[in-house]
């Protein structure tokens, strides 16, 4: 539907093929019941509906990281525009970075969230071919990030909290974007988030791809939908770089530790928002209401804190992640590959600290010094 609030599942992932068969059976049974209503037919429909529910529970109780990636990218998942339409009243969109142009991959504006004035910014992927092209598939250019900076600074001037919806495969890697300072725009937007004196609640609603996601996802509170992903690179990109083979996406997804549970374990996010059975695309209204309830809860907590406290807490949070590192006790597939190629880090360190290595180094320095002295004085 135009509002994006339909609960019909029109696209199926690889793991949902059994659901597609059962739902086709439901449609057939309902058609037969319409032409010749009977209690027996209604019982059959109820049994198939119960079977669909059980099948969804089985599928999603043991879903792999790669399957979760496919769910996060599901075309029917609610997008930022739909969250705004459902949760924000009197939304007034603002456009442009006041330097180059407007980038529709990031949308933003002011409105009322459950009675409170807020700034809403977020990545927008689009819902059909035309809108996806218009929004560049949710991949922002530098002007999109500079627009986000402008709006966040405006929100700070009026002491208005920020709600950020993250859903991007990553920042746009085109030549024009790089020429206009893509990396600088991402870094400045991240810095803007860190220095803001108002509450920021970020929600990862689909894909959280690399710095393109971090730029507007650096919040006091970071929430993540159950079937969303958050990663430094896509599984396809990781597979291509590490294995030189695009078919290793399943292994890459596992190695990247990109699921909500992985992020919660290392304190990158604060809470996982549960999705309806079968994912947010299965029942958008329930999913969006769940997100709204969690945003309201955390905004109420953060609104009682002073601006400087909010800023310092946010900065300390991300500095601590840098200090402690991520997955420090886990040997990832990527580390295993590097160890096989270059030897284990501990072995390399032992060699560098060995007497043999030091003797070779000392001898080399002595020869170099003698040669240099001879050259200078001859």
N, C-alpha and C positions, 0 to 999 in steps of 0.2 A: 504494500500500500504506500501512498505518498508519504505518510507520516512514519513509515517504517515500523509500525506496531503490530504487523501481522504475526500470527503465531504459526503459520504454515511453513513447513520445511520443504523447500523447493530444490535444494542442492544437497547431495549426499557425499560424505567423505568415503575413502576406501574402506574404513572400518564400519561404515554404516550401511553396507549393501544389503544386509539381512533386514534392516529396518525398512529399506526401500521396498523390498518384496512384501513385507507385512503391511505397509501402508497402502500399497497398491491393492492388496487383498481387502483392506478396510473400505477403500473407495468402491470396489466392486460389490461388496456386501451391502453397503449403504444404498447403492444404486438399485440393487435387487429388492431391498426393503422398501424403497420409495415406490417401486412399481407394484409390489405385493407385500404389504406390511404383515409381519408375523412375530410372535414371541420368540420362536425358534431362531429367527434371523437376528433379532436383537441380542440373544444370548451368544450367538456366534461372534457378533461384533464386539461384545464385551470381553469375550475370551481372547480375541486377537489384540484388543487394546491392552489387556493385561500382559499379554505376551510381549508386546512392544515395550511396555514399561520395564519388564524384567530383562529384556534384551539390552536396553539402554544401560541398566544398572550393571550388567555383566561387562559390557563394552567399556564403560567409563570407570569401572572399579580397577581395571588392570590395563590402563592405557599407557602406551610408551611415549617417551619425549617427542619422537617424530610425529606420532599420531596427534599428540597435543598441539604440536606446531600447526598441523593441518586444521585443527579445530580453531586455533587462534586466528587463522587466516580465512575462516569460513566466510563466504560472501554475504551470508544472511545474518552474521553477528551485528548487533546494534553498533552504529558508528557515532562519532562525536555529535553530528547534527541531530541524530535521533535522541541522544541523551539531553541535548539542549532543549529540544522540542518538548520532551517529557518532563524534565526536572526544572527548567528555568522559565520564569514568567517575565513578561515585558522585556525580552531579550533585544538589545540594541547592538547590532554588529558594527565593528569598526574595521577599516581597511587601510592598507598601505603602510610603508615604513618611513614615509616622508623623505626618502632619499633616492629610490629607484622606481619601485612599482609595488603592486599588491601581489602576494603569493597566496593562492587559495588552498595550498596544501596545509596551511595552518589557518584556522579561523578563530576569531575571538571577539569578545564584546562584553558589555555589562548587562546585568539583569538581576532578578530577584530569585534567590533559592530559599524556598520555604520561609519567606518573609524577610530574608536578609539580603542586602546588596552584595553582589559578588562580581568578580571578573572571571570569565570562563575563556580559557584558551585550549586548543586541542588540534591534533592532526585529523584531517578528514580525507578518507580514501575514496569516497564516492560509492554509490550503490548500483550503478549500471555503467555501460561502456562510455556513454557521453560524460557523465559526472566524474568517472574515474580519470578520464583524460583531462577534464577541467581542473581537477584537484591533484593532478600529477601522481595519482595512486598513493597519495599520502606522503610523498617524498619532498620535503621542503627545500627551497632554494634560500640563499642568504637573506633575501628580502623578507622571507617568512619569519626567520628567526629575529630579524631586526624589528619587524612588526610586533612580535611577542615581547621584545625588550621594551618597546615604546608603551605598550599597553600595561605591562607590569609596573613600570615606573609611574604611569598615570594612576594605577590602582593604589600605589603606595602614597601618592600625594593626598589622596582622599581617604586613606586608612581603610581600604576595602580588601578583604581576603581574596585569594586566588584559588580557583579550582582548575586543575589541568588534566586533560584526557590524553593519554599517550597511546598512539596506534600507528606505527610507521615501520616499514621495512628498513628505513635508514634515510639519511639526508641524500638529496639528489646529487649524483656524482658527475654531472655533465660539465663540459668544458666551460660554458658560460658561468655556471655556478662557482667553479673554482677560480675563474678570473675575477669574479666579484667578491672573493674572500669567504668561501664557504667555511673553512676551518676557523677563521677569526670570528665569524658570526656565531658559530656554535659555541666557541669558548666564551665569548662575551655574553651570550644568553645564559650559559651555565653560571657565569660570574654574577649576572644580574639576579638570578634565582637565589644564589647564596647570600647576596647582600641586601635582599629585600626585607623591610621591617614590618611585614604583614604576614599572616598565616598563609601557607601554601599546602594544599592537599592535592597530591598527584594520584591519578588512578590509571593503571595500565589495563586497558580494556581489550586489547588484542595483541598486536606485535609491539615489542619494545626493542627496536633495532639500533644498537650501537649509540654513538654520540648524538645522533639525530633524535633519539628518545630521551637521553639524559638531559639534553639542553633545556627541555621544558618539564622534565620529570624530577628535578632536584628539589624535593619538598620537605617540609617538617614531618609530614606523614605521607608515606607512599603505600598505597593499597594496590592489590593486584587480583584480578579476576582469576578464578580457579583454573581456567583453561587458557590463560594468556601465557606469553613467553617474554623473557627479558634477557638479551644476550649481546655480547660485543660484536657478533657477526652472525649472519644467517647460517643454518646448517649447510646450505648449498655452497656458500662462499668458503666456509671452513673446509668442506670436502674437497673443493677445487684447489685450495692452497696447500693443505697438508697431504692429501692423498693423490693430488693431480688426477682426480677421478670423481666425476659428478654423481656416481652411483653410490657413494659412501655417506649419503645424507643421514641415514638411520644411525650409523655409528657416530657421526659428527654431532647429531642432536643429543645423543646420550653423553658424549664427552663434554659438551658445552655447559651442562648443568643449567639449563635455561627455564626450567619449570618454576611455578610459584612456590612449590615446596622447597626447591633448591634455594631460591632467593630468600625465603623466610629463615632457613637454617643459618645463613650467613648475615642476617640482619640488614640486607639491602632493602627489604620491604618490611612493613609493620604488621600487615594482616592480609590474609587471603579471603576474598569475598566469594562465598559459595554461589554456584550457578545452578539453574534448574536442571533436572535430570535430562541428560542429552546435550547440555551446553546452553549458552546464552542465546544462541540462534533458535533454540527450540521454543523458548517462551521469553520474548524480549521484554515484555512488561514486568515480569517477575524479576528478571535480571537487572533492569534499570531501577526498579524500586529498591532492590537490595543495595545497589551502588549508592543511591540517594540516601538511604538510611545510614550507611557507614560514613559518607561524607558529612552528614549532619552531626553525627556523634563526635567525630574528630574536630570539626570546626568549632563546636561548642567548647571542647577542651582547650583548643589553641587560642580562642578569642579572649581568654582570661589572662593571657601572657603578654608581657611588655614587648614592644618591637625589638629592642636590643637583645632580649632573651631569646626571642624567636630566631633572630639572625645568628646569634652565637651558637645556639643549639644546632641549627641546621649546618653551620660550618663545621662544628666539632664532629657531627655525625659522619660527614663524608671524609674528613681528615682521619678519623679513626678507622674507617674502611681501608684507607690507603696505608695506614700504619700497620694494621694487623694482616692485611692481605686477604685474598679470597681462596677458599678451599686449600689452605696451607697444609692440611694433613692428608689430602687426597692426591694420589698419583693419577693424573688424567691420561687419556689416550694420547693427547698431544705431547705430554711430557715423556711418555714411553717412546714415542717416535724419535724425539730429540735425543733421548738417552741412547737409543740404538744407533743413531747416526753419529753422535759426538762423544758418546760415553757418559756415564752418570756424573752429575755435578760434583758429588762427594769424591769420586775417583779423580776427577780433574783437579779438585782442590788439594787432595792428598799429594798428587804428583807435583803441583806447584810448590808445596811446602816441603818436599823431600830434599835431602842433602844433595842428591844427584842433580836435581833441577837447579838448586842454588849454585852449585859448583860451575855448571854450564853457563849460567847467567853471569857469574862473576868473571869467568874466563873471557866471555864475549865482550863485556864492558872494558876489561883490561886491554884486550887487543884493539878495540875501537879507540880507546884513549891514547895508546901508544902511536897508532896510525895517525890520529888527528894531530898530536904533538909534533910528530916528524914532519907532517905536511906544513904546519904553521911555521916551524923554525928553519926549514930547508930553503 
